[in-house]
Amino acid sequence: MAVLDDADVLTQTPMPVPEARGPLSAALIDALTAGRTDTSVSGSLREVAADAVDRAADVLTDDDVQLALFLLYELHYGGIEGVDDDLEWDPALLAARAVLEAAHEAAVRAVVPLPERPEPTAEAVSAALFALTAADSGPSLSRWVARKADREQIREFLVQKSIYTLKEADPHSWAIPRLSGRAKSALVEIQSDEYGGGRPKRIHSAIFARTLRAAGLDDSYGRYVDLVPAITLAALNTMSLFGLHRRLRGAVVGHLAAFEMTSSVPSRLYGDGFRRNGFDEDATWYFDEHVEADAVHEQIAGRDLAGGLVAADPALLDDVLFGAAACLVVEGMVGGHVLAAWEAGTSSLRRPLPAGDEVPA
């Protein structure tokens, strides 16, 4: 076990204001930083959002749409530097967000096939989810990292992963007050482990921050948002969409179940790849922790969380299945993007990391 010090207690500060990626994100950033959301140069934010959706060839890979949605969600997480906290519930921002959410949800549903429906019992739902995740044939980023990735690709992988993992578990935690009984107890049990079981230095996001530092990367919250492509933002936006809407509580439960069921083996492979490249336990602790933790979590998530929810409310079965399938498909799109770039000998980021230890501000 790595030696702990005060640096392992991660303090989450608001993320830096990112660079705009198009007319919508530019108008949104201007409104957020000015503290005025009533109008923009080209009309209301809602109208600008609708125009951006209309222009997007693919909402899930559109940089302008995904960055804007990411920033609107970020108001409910750690916040953005210089942006007034009162804007979290600003009506104009919520109206623009609703436009983007509708387009994002429709795009996810269009690419996610609904699995065959099991009986609405805890045992049947759990078995169906294990079968679904076992049959996943998406690209294996973990095998590439284990066998082929060099140190710079590993650093890129960490940058991609940092967008979610520095707030790890938070999107799924929105579901806690929306569940009850067996499902609620199971979710709290899983999330308690994610948040360190009462030990701040063992919060998974803090352990991951240590991995970033061990790889010579900046562990500041939101530090690398400018570098990641739209699909990476889309994966986190999907979690936030599911978590922030009570009507999608089944989807966020299914998403978490699939997330946990597909974590343990890849985490072992990631750790192997890091060790192959000479990284020590400071860098591998995060992945080694998940090998054991998620092997336990997947059982709780399948049987007690997802299965328990459907057993108590069978009407949520389709949403649970959709959330699980969405996790596999969208996360698979992220992995596919990264692998395609690496196989072509290029960077998976919007611009490559420099050879030095830090990305220039």
Disulfide bonds with the S-S distance in Angstrom:
none
